[in-house]
Amino acid sequence: MNRRNFIYNSGMLAALAASPARALSAGKRHKKPPLGIQLYMVKEDMERNPVDTLKRLGAMGYSQIESYGSDKGIFWGYTNTEFKKISNDHGLEMVSSHYNPCTLDEFDRLAAQAAAIGMKYLVCPWLGPQKSIDSFKRFATDFNQRGAICKKHGLKFGYHPHDYPYKPVDGQLPIDVLLNYTDKQLVDFQLDVYYAVTEGADPYAYMKKHKGRFTMAHLRDVLKQRLPAGSKDESACDLGEGIINFPKLISSGIDNGMRYFFVEQSRFYNETPLQSAQKNAAYLKSMRLA
């Protein structure tokens, strides 16, 4: 049984999809975090008209955004202060951004710009599969350097794992190596629950074992029935339509130091990305945490 199938054939499925009644048992409830969205989800709309797209997202109830390294940069062709004003005008705070590969000097300049407008994080979104676990140890060293740069500017540095960090390399999991070889004072992690679950990892165990390190999350659900093997599409769906119990997940995240939650749907069923964004916002607004 491979790791991808494990999640669909084990007791972990029951844990992830525990009934809402159990998740909402009596006791003190958590305060719901602000609604956040990763702009890559609506990338085509942002490329066409970033101002109108931000206006629409604000109207949906989102209040936090995470940008990414677009062709126009993380500020979409505007200066950092101009983009901050546009976002704020529509009720949005730019909390963080993924960034494109760059030298340490270029990263230092980007960190200064991000800090100047009150951003909290710069996040590495991609390393790619590697042939040797030593490559991930070298990445850890680079992360520590970038984390020190961020700290100098009053920011935090983060890493966003995809699927490959949960696949063994030289008998070790890259995600474990990155967690163990990075300085916990300098490097945080952004849990993408979709990739953790579909690779057979237990997101609750990671959050608990490394409490305070998974400070951000990307939210998208996992289909109850996996797509056929070899499908080019991901087995993702809108929040509340799959196997993940988000009231439980978000509550557990908060208990273990998670502060920022960004919707990032990647597969759209007879809907546009903005329609999916609206649907996910409505779900999160109606959701009651444990």
Phi, psi and omega in degrees: 000123181276171186296326180295321181283337184306315184296332182268358186225031182216174179294343180297329179301317179296322179294318181290327185253028180306146186298145178304326181300319179291319182293333184254037180293168184299153180130176180294131181265153177283152173279131182293137179285164176300152178283125179237157178215140174274124187295343177298334178299327182243040188299320180296320178293320178296322179293325180285314186201087184298322182294314180295322179296316178297322177300316181294318180295319177298320180293334179285343181111359175291143179232352178228141179232152171238123180269185178208174183281079179286176177299337179259010180087177184287346179254011170060039177088355177261167169287166180300319182288326177296316182291324176300315181296316179300314180297311181299324179300337180249022175076022184245137174252128176277101184279318188206175175204141165285155181228157177280158177306137182201162177289167178296325178294316178296321179295322179299317179294320179295319179298322179296317179294319180294317181295326183297337180249016173082016176295157183257330188217148159242135191233129173282120185265350190198132171243324182089156177300146181232153181277339183229142178293338178297331177299319180289331175293323177291322176298322179299320177297317178297319179299318179298322178294315179291326176297322178293322176297314179299316180300320179302326182265000180086020178251178170238152177254142179223160175234137181251104179285138169264219181279324190296332178293346179263006178257130183300139173228123183052037177079006180231155175270124179306324180299322179291320179297316180295321177293320185280332185261359176257153180283119183297343177277346186243336188231120174257172181232150180245105182289123168260100188300329180301309182292322178300313184292314183289343175265004176085011177276157179258104182298328180293319180295320179293317180296321182287314182295323182248051183305131179090354181260328176270087187264352180223161177213149167256132185249121167203149186270169182241127180307143177298323178247123182295149175292159181304148178304136180087358179297139179282346180270154177274153180276049183256154177209171180296156182301138178087358181251001183237214188266349188272132176272096186289326173303318179291315183298311183293320178299316178296320177301314179300317180298335184250022171096009179279135185239332187235134184230120184241125173292136174210079175288147184233354181222129189241127183256104178052037178208159176273164176304320179293324176294321176295319178300319178296316180298316180291323177296317180297320178299311183294325179292326181275343185290141174249126181281159177290000000 
